[in-house]
């Protein structure tokens, strides 16, 4: 059973690595301003996320059986399982855990960067669109958005 769990963990690690790669591609597209290619990158991320969810479900089933076999309480973590596992599985499972921690940290970082980039782009676009109307939202002294004066106009001084 430990071999089966390790195999599932390897599969999940491969999927998380693929997710990290696809998020990096998404980031590069955003950075390059290639928004025309962004829908394809988002589909790629979604496809890998679906595979990750399936792999997590398989791992959950395997862990439940293994926890019972090792006489551990329900909800035991991978670290708990590694601690209870005989050699060499203890070391192998600890390596999987360390790799998961690294991968999830890297994925969270890239996803956060992409989200922040998209939010700043959204705000810039929104402000540009609002500047085309008669009144514009501006920031007050508290940093809150307020409606600017309707009589504010852009003047071309070259006339």
N, CA, C and O of each residue as an XYZ file, in Angstrom:
636
protein
N       0.801     -1.195      0.000
C       0.000      0.000      0.000
C       0.847      1.264      0.000
O       0.459      2.266     -0.601
N       1.983      1.234      0.655
C       2.866      2.406      0.673
C       3.413      2.692     -0.719
O       3.571      3.851     -1.102
N       3.703      1.635     -1.477
C       4.172      1.828     -2.864
C       3.084      2.495     -3.692
O       3.362      3.405     -4.474
N       1.856      2.047     -3.522
C       0.731      2.623     -4.256
C       0.561      4.107     -3.911
O       0.345      4.935     -4.796
N       0.661      4.431     -2.625
C       0.569      5.828     -2.210
C       1.703      6.639     -2.813
O       1.481      7.746     -3.305
N       2.907      6.106     -2.780
C       4.052      6.816     -3.354
C       3.857      7.060     -4.845
O       4.175      8.138     -5.348
N       3.337      6.067     -5.546
C       3.067      6.239     -6.982
C       2.046      7.345     -7.220
O       2.200      8.152     -8.137
N       1.004      7.381     -6.394
C      -0.005      8.443     -6.517
C       0.597      9.812     -6.216
O       0.269     10.805     -6.865
N       1.474      9.848     -5.232
C       2.118     11.117     -4.885
C       3.039     11.596     -6.006
O       3.117     12.795     -6.273
N       3.734     10.671     -6.658
C       4.564     11.045     -7.805
C       3.693     11.634     -8.914
O       4.049     12.644     -9.520
N       2.560     11.001     -9.173
C       1.631     11.495    -10.210
C       1.140     12.896     -9.853
O       1.090     13.780    -10.708
N       0.786     13.088     -8.610
C       0.298     14.392     -8.174
C       1.391     15.459     -8.252
O       1.126     16.606     -8.612
N       2.607     15.074     -7.914
C       3.731     16.011     -8.029
C       3.947     16.411     -9.486
O       4.193     17.581     -9.780
N       3.857     15.448    -10.389
C       3.987     15.759    -11.825
C       2.906     16.739    -12.265
O       3.173     17.670    -13.025
N       1.683     16.524    -11.782
C       0.585     17.416    -12.144
C       0.790     18.815    -11.564
O       0.519     19.811    -12.236
N       1.263     18.893    -10.335
C       1.523     20.203     -9.741
C       2.651     20.922    -10.470
O       2.617     22.144    -10.619
N       3.640     20.176    -10.920
C       4.713     20.771    -11.707
C       4.162     21.291    -13.038
O       4.556     22.362    -13.498
N       3.257     20.538    -13.651
C       2.618     20.985    -14.893
C       1.773     22.229    -14.639
O       1.739     23.136    -15.471
N       1.101     22.277    -13.509
C       0.306     23.456    -13.158
C       1.211     24.670    -12.982
O       0.900     25.755    -13.472
N       2.318     24.491    -12.293
C       3.268     25.599    -12.112
C       3.758     26.101    -13.462
O       3.833     27.310    -13.684
N       4.090     25.191    -14.358
C       4.540     25.565    -15.702
C       3.465     26.373    -16.433
O       3.758     27.412    -17.024
N       2.234     25.896    -16.391
C       1.159     26.581    -17.117
C       0.854     27.953    -16.514
O       0.500     28.885    -17.236
N       0.989     28.072    -15.208
C       0.826     29.382    -14.582
C       1.957     30.322    -14.984
O       1.735     31.518    -15.170
N       3.157     29.791    -15.116
C       4.294     30.593    -15.586
C       4.065     31.064    -17.021
O       4.361     32.213    -17.348
N       3.542     30.189    -17.879
C       3.220     30.570    -19.249
C       2.176     31.680    -19.241
O       2.295     32.664    -19.972
N       1.157     31.513    -18.409
C       0.123     32.537    -18.274
C       0.752     33.864    -17.854
O       0.397     34.917    -18.383
N       1.683     33.812    -16.908
C       2.368     35.018    -16.446
C       3.166     35.672    -17.583
O       3.125     36.890    -17.753
N       3.874     34.875    -18.340
C       4.655     35.421    -19.450
C       3.753     36.080    -20.496
O       4.099     37.123    -21.050
N       2.611     35.474    -20.762
C       1.656     36.066    -21.701
C       1.126     37.396    -21.172
O       1.009     38.367    -21.919
N       0.809     37.432    -19.889
C       0.343     38.674    -19.281
C       1.420     39.748    -19.356
O       1.147     40.894    -19.714
N       2.639     39.365    -19.015
C       3.761     40.296    -19.010
C       4.046     40.835    -20.407
O       4.426     41.995    -20.567
N       3.860     39.988    -21.417
C       4.119     40.396    -22.800
C       2.930     41.128    -23.415
O       3.014     41.617    -24.542
N       1.818     41.205    -22.675
C       0.638     41.874    -23.206
C      -0.108     41.053    -24.247
O      -0.909     41.597    -25.007
N       0.143     39.764    -24.288
C      -0.497     38.883    -25.284
C      -1.837     38.369    -24.762
O      -2.022     37.165    -24.583
N      -2.750     39.273    -24.525
C      -4.052     38.900    -23.986
C      -4.868     38.072    -24.973
O      -5.807     37.382    -24.575
N      -4.517     38.135    -26.265
C      -5.228     37.318    -27.260
C      -4.983     35.824    -27.036
O      -5.817     34.998    -27.409
N      -3.851     35.474    -26.434
C      -3.524     34.068    -26.171
C      -3.924     33.624    -24.761
O      -3.818     32.446    -24.422
N      -4.378     34.558    -23.958
C      -4.697     34.264    -22.572
C      -5.820     33.245    -22.400
O      -5.705     32.394    -21.518
N      -6.901     33.275    -23.186
C      -7.944     32.254    -22.999
C      -7.423     30.821    -23.135
O      -7.849     29.938    -22.389
N      -6.516     30.582    -24.068
C      -5.925     29.247    -24.220
C      -5.103     28.864    -23.001
O      -5.145     27.716    -22.556
N      -4.354     29.818    -22.458
C      -3.545     29.548    -21.263
C      -4.441     29.259    -20.060
O      -4.136     28.389    -19.245
N      -5.540     29.990    -19.959
C      -6.478     29.756    -18.854
C      -7.109     28.371    -18.988
O      -7.281     27.672    -17.989
N      -7.453     27.971    -20.211
C      -7.997     26.621    -20.424
C      -6.987     25.557    -20.021
O      -7.351     24.549    -19.415
N      -5.715     25.777    -20.357
C      -4.661     24.828    -19.980
C      -4.562     24.700    -18.458
O      -4.438     23.593    -17.935
N      -4.616     25.825    -17.752
C      -4.560     25.808    -16.289
C      -5.763     25.058    -15.741
O      -5.623     24.227    -14.844
N      -6.950     25.345    -16.278
C      -8.167     24.670    -15.808
C      -8.109     23.162    -16.043
O      -8.562     22.383    -15.204
N      -7.555     22.753    -17.179
C      -7.450     21.324    -17.493
C      -6.540     20.613    -16.488
O      -6.860     19.522    -16.017
N      -5.417     21.230    -16.167
C      -4.507     20.618    -15.198
C      -5.142     20.609    -13.811
O      -4.985     19.642    -13.066
N      -5.857     21.674    -13.457
C      -6.530     21.706    -12.156
C      -7.546     20.570    -12.028
O      -7.692     19.985    -10.954
N      -8.243     20.259    -13.111
C      -9.200     19.132    -13.090
C      -8.463     17.819    -12.842
O      -8.941     16.969    -12.091
N      -7.301     17.652    -13.472
C      -6.508     16.447    -13.258
C      -5.978     16.380    -11.825
O      -5.919     15.304    -11.229
N      -5.597     17.526    -11.281
C      -5.111     17.570     -9.896
C      -6.230     17.147     -8.945
O      -5.992     16.375     -8.015
N      -7.446     17.645     -9.170
C      -8.577     17.264     -8.307
C      -8.826     15.753     -8.360
O      -9.102     15.130     -7.334
N      -8.728     15.172     -9.552
C      -8.913     13.726     -9.693
C      -7.818     12.974     -8.947
O      -8.091     11.984     -8.267
N      -6.581     13.442     -9.074
C      -5.459     12.803     -8.373
C      -5.612     12.938     -6.864
O      -5.304     12.004     -6.123
N      -6.087     14.094     -6.404
C      -6.291     14.283     -4.963
C      -7.350     13.319     -4.428
O      -7.226     12.798     -3.319
N      -8.375     13.092     -5.218
C      -9.422     12.155     -4.803
C      -8.854     10.736     -4.679
O      -9.133     10.033     -3.707
N      -8.058     10.324     -5.668
C      -7.432      8.998     -5.609
C      -6.513      8.890     -4.399
O      -6.480      7.856     -3.731
N      -5.770      9.951     -4.116
C      -4.876      9.949     -2.950
C      -5.678      9.857     -1.657
O      -5.285      9.140     -0.737
N      -6.792     10.571     -1.578
C      -7.627     10.543     -0.378
C      -8.123      9.132     -0.087
O      -8.126      8.692      1.062
N      -8.541      8.430     -1.131
C      -9.010      7.048     -0.968
C      -7.867      6.158     -0.488
O      -8.040      5.355      0.429
N      -6.718      6.303     -1.103
C      -5.549      5.485     -0.727
C      -5.107      5.788      0.698
O      -4.783      4.873      1.455
N      -5.090      7.059      1.069
C      -4.669      7.448      2.417
C      -5.633      6.892      3.459
O      -5.205      6.438      4.520
N      -6.936      6.926      3.161
C      -7.925      6.402      4.119
C      -7.668      4.925      4.421
O      -7.733      4.501      5.575
N      -7.379      4.156      3.388
C      -7.093      2.731      3.587
C      -5.778      2.540      4.339
O      -5.679      1.679      5.213
N      -4.781      3.337      4.002
C      -3.470      3.218      4.637
C      -3.508      3.631      6.103
O      -2.861      3.012      6.947
N      -4.266      4.676      6.398
C      -4.408      5.141      7.780
C      -5.001      4.030      8.647
O      -4.564      3.814      9.777
N      -5.993      3.334      8.111
C      -6.595      2.216      8.855
C      -5.582      1.095      9.050
O      -5.506      0.496     10.123
N      -4.803      0.815      8.007
C      -3.800     -0.255      8.089
C      -2.712      0.069      9.108
O      -2.246     -0.815      9.826
N      -2.306      1.340      9.170
C      -1.255      1.754     10.098
C      -1.802      2.103     11.480
O      -1.048      2.507     12.365
N      -3.110      1.948     11.663
C      -3.776      2.234     12.931
C      -3.567      3.681     13.373
O      -3.288      3.968     14.537
N      -3.714      4.588     12.391
C      -3.617      6.025     12.674
C      -5.022      6.611     12.723
O      -5.951      6.034     12.157
N      -5.188      7.744     13.389
C      -6.523      8.359     13.447
C      -6.939      8.906     12.074
O      -6.094      9.257     11.250
N      -8.252      8.971     11.848
C      -8.750      9.580     10.617
C      -8.204     10.998     10.504
O      -8.043     11.697     11.504
N      -7.925     11.409      9.280
C      -7.401     12.746      9.061
C      -5.907     12.860      9.293
O      -5.374     13.968      9.348
N      -5.224     11.735      9.429
C      -3.770     11.762      9.633
C      -3.110     12.413      8.420
O      -3.504     12.172      7.279
N      -2.119     13.227      8.680
C      -1.415     13.941      7.614
C      -0.358     13.041      6.967
O      -0.073     11.943      7.444
N       0.203     13.531      5.888
C       1.276     12.796      5.227
C       2.475     12.653      6.162
O       3.165     11.634      6.141
N       2.718     13.660      6.969
C       3.804     13.580      7.953
C       3.514     12.497      8.990
O       4.414     11.756      9.384
N       2.262     12.403      9.429
C       1.874     11.348     10.381
C       2.100      9.962      9.776
O       2.609      9.053     10.433
N       1.710      9.825      8.517
C       1.872      8.540      7.826
C       3.353      8.214      7.665
O       3.775      7.078      7.883
N       4.140      9.223      7.281
C       5.587      9.004      7.111
C       6.222      8.574      8.429
O       7.066      7.678      8.452
N       5.824      9.201      9.509
C       6.382      8.878     10.826
C       6.051      7.440     11.231
O       6.857      6.761     11.868
N       4.849      6.985     10.851
C       4.425      5.625     11.215
C       4.914      4.563     10.232
O       4.861      3.370     10.533
N       5.380      4.980      9.085
C       5.784      4.030      8.047
C       7.162      3.441      8.339
O       8.019      4.107      8.920
N       7.370      2.195      7.935
C       8.695      1.588      8.111
C       9.680      2.130      7.065
O       9.285      2.706      6.052
N      10.958      1.928      7.342
C      11.995      2.308      6.376
C      11.840      1.428      5.136
O      11.448      0.273      5.299
N      12.102      1.857      3.977
C      12.557      3.175      3.538
C      11.413      4.147      3.264
O      11.646      5.280      2.844
N      10.170      3.705      3.502
C       9.012      4.518      3.150
C       8.928      5.809      3.946
O       8.411      6.813      3.456
N       9.429      5.786      5.161
C       9.411      7.015      5.958
C      10.136      8.138      5.211
O       9.605      9.239      5.062
N      11.341      7.849      4.750
C      12.125      8.858      4.030
C      11.487      9.264      2.709
O      11.475     10.441      2.348
N      10.962      8.284      1.998
C      10.329      8.563      0.702
C       9.117      9.477      0.895
O       8.939     10.440      0.150
N       8.292      9.176      1.890
C       7.098      9.995      2.127
C       7.465     11.386      2.634
O       6.779     12.358      2.318
N       8.528     11.488      3.408
C       8.986     12.819      3.853
C       9.492     13.636      2.657
O       9.275     14.847      2.600
N      10.159     12.987      1.711
C      10.609     13.685      0.503
C       9.419     14.169     -0.321
O       9.438     15.282     -0.846
N       8.389     13.337     -0.433
C       7.173     13.760     -1.127
C       6.574     14.988     -0.444
O       6.186     15.953     -1.104
N       6.505     14.940      0.862
C       5.927     16.061      1.616
C       6.715     17.343      1.376
O       6.130     18.399      1.138
N       8.035     17.253      1.438
C       8.876     18.438      1.203
C       8.665     18.987     -0.204
O       8.588     20.199     -0.401
N       8.571     18.089     -1.178
C       8.342     18.517     -2.558
C       6.978     19.184     -2.701
O       6.850     20.182     -3.411
N       5.955     18.641     -2.032
C       4.621     19.248     -2.075
C       4.637     20.648     -1.473
O       4.019     21.565     -2.014
N       5.334     20.814     -0.371
C       5.409     22.130      0.264
C       6.075     23.141     -0.663
O       5.616     24.277     -0.777
N       7.144     22.735     -1.319
C       7.839     23.624     -2.245
C       6.966     23.961     -3.442
O       6.823     25.128     -3.806
N       6.381     22.936     -4.051
C       5.542     23.163     -5.235
C       4.341     24.046     -4.921
O       4.037     24.970     -5.675
N       3.662     23.772     -3.821
C       2.476     24.572     -3.514
C       2.843     26.016     -3.195
O       2.081     26.932     -3.507
N       3.983     26.224     -2.587
C       4.444     27.584     -2.322
C       4.740     28.317     -3.634
O       4.351     29.472     -3.803
N       5.425     27.649     -4.553
C       5.741     28.258     -5.844
C       4.474     28.533     -6.657
O       4.355     29.583     -7.288
N       3.536     27.596     -6.640
C       2.277     27.770     -7.364
C       1.499     28.943     -6.784
O       0.969     29.766     -7.530
N       1.427     29.024     -5.472
C       0.708     30.128     -4.831
C       1.336     31.468     -5.186
O       0.625     32.448     -5.406
N       2.649     31.516     -5.242
C       3.350     32.755     -5.568
C       3.045     33.209     -7.005
O       2.731     34.377     -7.232
N       3.135     32.298     -7.955
C       2.862     32.659     -9.354
C       1.392     33.023     -9.532
O       1.070     33.985    -10.229
N       0.507     32.266     -8.912
C      -0.928     32.557     -9.022
C      -1.236     33.934     -8.434
O      -2.023     34.689     -9.003
N      -0.622     34.260     -7.302
C      -0.820     35.573     -6.669
C      -0.300     36.684     -7.577
O      -0.957     37.713     -7.733
N       0.870     36.486     -8.174
C       1.435     37.475     -9.086
C       0.512     37.690    -10.280
O       0.264     38.828    -10.679
N       0.001     36.597    -10.854
C      -0.921     36.708    -11.994
C      -2.193     37.442    -11.590
O      -2.669     38.313    -12.318
N      -2.739     37.093    -10.440
C      -3.966     37.747     -9.974
C      -3.733     39.237     -9.757
O      -4.560     40.056    -10.158
N      -2.614     39.597     -9.126
C      -2.307     41.007     -8.889
C      -2.147     41.762    -10.202
O      -2.618     42.891    -10.337
N      -1.483     41.140    -11.163
C      -1.297     41.763    -12.475
C      -2.645     41.999    -13.147
O      -2.896     43.075    -13.690
N      -3.512     40.988    -13.107
C      -4.839     41.121    -13.709
C      -5.659     42.193    -13.004
O      -6.368     42.955    -13.661
N      -5.575     42.264    -11.695
C      -6.320     43.284    -10.954
C      -5.829     44.683    -11.299
O      -6.639     45.589    -11.499
N      -4.525     44.871    -11.372
C      -4.006     46.202    -11.704
C      -4.373     46.573    -13.139
O      -4.670     47.734    -13.421
N      -4.354     45.609    -14.036
C      -4.764     45.866    -15.419
C      -6.238     46.210    -15.478
O      -6.644     47.114    -16.209
N      -7.038     45.489    -14.709
C      -8.478     45.769    -14.661
C      -8.740     47.181    -14.156
O      -9.554     47.906    -14.728
N      -8.056     47.574    -13.087
C      -8.240     48.917    -12.538
C      -7.796     49.986    -13.528
O      -8.467     51.007    -13.677
N      -6.676     49.763    -14.203
C      -6.202     50.740    -15.189
C      -7.198     50.871    -16.336
O      -7.484     51.978    -16.794
N      -7.718     49.751    -16.793
C      -8.709     49.775    -17.868
C      -9.975     50.482    -17.416
O     -10.548     51.284    -18.154
N     -10.407     50.180    -16.198
C     -11.613     50.809    -15.663
C     -11.424     52.322    -15.552
O     -12.332     53.077    -15.899
N     -10.285     52.771    -15.083
C     -10.017     54.202    -14.961
C      -9.949     54.865    -16.336
O     -10.417     55.990    -16.509
N      -9.368     54.172    -17.309
C      -9.312     54.722    -18.657
C     -10.703     54.872    -19.244
O     -11.025     55.902    -19.837
N     -11.525     53.852    -19.082
C     -12.891     53.917    -19.588
C     -13.698     55.004    -18.889
O     -14.487     55.706    -19.520
N     -13.498     55.136    -17.605
C     -14.234     56.160    -16.864
C     -13.775     57.561    -17.260
O     -14.560     58.507    -17.191
N     -12.522     57.707    -17.671
C     -12.039     59.023    -18.070
C     -12.676     59.467    -19.382
O     -12.625     60.650    -19.718
N     -13.265     58.553    -20.119
C     -13.923     58.899    -21.370
C     -15.322     59.455    -21.151
O     -15.900     60.060    -22.054
N     -15.870     59.254    -19.953
C     -17.198     59.781    -19.649
C     -17.064     61.183    -19.074
O     -15.952     61.683    -18.906
N     -18.184     61.816    -18.774
C     -18.167     63.191    -18.284
C     -17.553     63.318    -16.903
O     -16.906     64.322    -16.605
N     -17.741     62.327    -16.063
C     -17.156     62.398    -14.735
C     -16.293     61.157    -14.508
O     -16.524     60.099    -15.093
N     -15.317     61.318    -13.663
C     -14.328     60.274    -13.445
C     -14.258     59.955    -11.957
O     -14.336     60.852    -11.118
N     -14.113     58.684    -11.637
C     -13.873     58.328    -10.248
C     -12.446     58.709     -9.904
O     -11.512     58.410    -10.648
N     -12.288     59.372     -8.767
C     -10.960     59.760     -8.296
C     -10.799     59.245     -6.871
O     -11.764     58.789     -6.257
N      -9.595     59.318     -6.356
C      -9.338     58.886     -4.982
C      -9.360     60.104     -4.067
O      -8.783     61.145     -4.381
N     -10.038     59.956     -2.925
C     -10.052     61.042     -1.954
C      -8.885     60.875     -0.982
O      -8.063     59.973     -1.143
N      -8.815     61.744      0.024
C      -7.695     61.727      0.970
C      -7.614     60.432      1.763
O      -6.548     60.088      2.271
N      -8.735     59.703      1.878
C      -8.746     58.437      2.610
C      -8.397     57.251      1.715
O      -8.287     56.123      2.196
N      -8.222     57.497      0.414
C      -7.902     56.425     -0.513
C      -9.124     55.726     -1.073
O      -9.006     54.692     -1.730
N     -10.297     56.284     -0.816
C     -11.532     55.706     -1.327
C     -11.874     56.321     -2.675
O     -11.515     57.465     -2.954
N     -12.567     55.560     -3.504
C     -12.960     56.053     -4.809
C     -14.214     56.903     -4.672
O     -15.200     56.478     -4.071
N     -14.169     58.113     -5.236
C     -15.332     59.002     -5.241
C     -15.539     59.526     -6.646
O     -14.623     59.513     -7.469
N     -16.749     59.985     -6.914
C     -17.081     60.524     -8.231
C     -16.511     61.930     -8.333
O     -16.791     62.775     -7.483
N     -15.706     62.191     -9.372
C     -15.119     63.507     -9.584
C     -16.154     64.487    -10.120
O     -17.280     64.104    -10.440
N     -15.772     65.723    -10.213
C     -16.682     66.771    -10.689
C     -17.027     66.551    -12.154
O     -16.172     66.182    -12.959
N     -18.292     66.783    -12.487
C     -18.758     66.589    -13.853
C     -18.243     67.671    -14.784
O     -18.268     67.496    -16.002
N     -17.771     68.801    -14.229
C     -17.303     69.888    -15.083
C     -15.804     69.819    -15.349
O     -15.245     70.764    -15.906
N     -15.149     68.751    -14.977
C     -13.731     68.571    -15.238
C     -13.543     68.213    -16.712
O     -14.189     67.292    -17.212
N     -12.672     68.926    -17.404
C     -12.448     68.697    -18.826
C     -10.976     68.647    -19.138
O     -10.155     69.213    -18.417
N     -10.653     67.983    -20.191
C      -9.299     67.933    -20.688
C      -9.118     69.089    -21.669
O      -9.949     69.258    -22.562
N      -8.091     69.866    -21.536
C      -7.867     71.008    -22.393
C      -6.607     70.776    -23.207
O      -5.563     70.427    -22.657
N      -6.701     70.966    -24.503
C      -5.556     70.865    -25.376
C      -4.927     72.239    -25.463
O      -5.461     73.117    -26.140
N      -3.798     72.446    -24.792
C      -3.152     73.763    -24.711
C      -2.463     74.135    -26.019
O      -2.066     75.288    -26.190
N      -2.313     73.207    -26.930
C      -1.633     73.532    -28.189
C      -2.502     74.383    -29.111
O      -1.999     74.958    -30.076
N      -3.806     74.470    -28.822
C      -4.691     75.309    -29.650
C      -4.388     76.721    -29.357
O      -5.006     77.617    -29.933
